[in-house]
Amino acid sequence: MKILLHISYLGTNYCGYQIQKNAITVQQVLCEAAERVFGVRCDVTGCSRTDSGVHANDFCAAVSEQGKSGLVTSIPTNKIPLAFTAVLPTDVSVWGAEEVDDGFHPRYDVKYKEYVYMIYNRAVPSPFLADRSWHYPRALDDDTVARMNEAAQRFVGTHDFASYMAAGSDIKETVRTVRAAEVYREGDTVIFKVSADGFLYNMVRIFTGTLIAVAEGKLSPEDIDAVTDAKDRRLAGITAPAKGLYLNRVVYN
């Protein structure tokens, strides 16, 4: 068996999830913690490669003994999160664990992922949200948020999303299916939530920048279809900062 971990982390101090040679990453921290918890060197395979500064509410990663397809442990599954709590830094938390088959893959077996992007919309920034949201001081009133939501609906469906992929990305297949997308306000925060069967590099951040272009009157909601059809990164909005992005949920087949 493998152990599937449910993880939350604040990405501020990490250069993304994937292990790198000269920078600390979430995967590195989890591998070191897993070795201490299980007493063997472990492979910790994540569901996604989040970028530097991106956060997660429910990131999933499968643990197996290094070089093997599974993991043997005497620790009861419900006690594994407590064991990780004792050895992880405070900005990474394992809050759930479950047994899965040896053949399970946390990335390739995903049905869809859901991301949220947090825009802190007040004239004055919040010191508590400085690294956890994009501070956007220009007022986004109810009508503007409604236009942003209307534009977000046009992302839904199966499309070639090349217009919303970072320039220079080497991804060849750019067709994805967006299941749902919405923009709404909670207090001083405007939230963009989107789920899809997969995402291109910086896709959610470019979606967000495009929605801000709608808010600023540079694009209309009706323009989104043409931007998508053009498959031209230059026509979409800016790439929103990483600090406002959260992997919110992962759903498996």
Buried (B, 14 or more C-beta within 10 A) or exposed (E): BBBBBBBBBBBBBBBBBBBBEEEEBBBBBBBBBBBEBBEBEBBBBBBBEBBBBBBBBBBBBBBBBEEEEBBEBEBEBEEBBEBBBEBBEEBBBBEBBBEBEEEBBBBEBBEBBBBBBBBBBBEEEEEEBEBBBBBBEEEBEEEBBBBBBBBBBBBBEEBBBBBBBBEEBEEEEBEBBBBBBBBBBEEEBBBBBBBBBBBBBBBBBBBBBBBBBBBEEEBEBEBBEEBBEBBEBEBBBEBBBBBBBBBBBBEBE
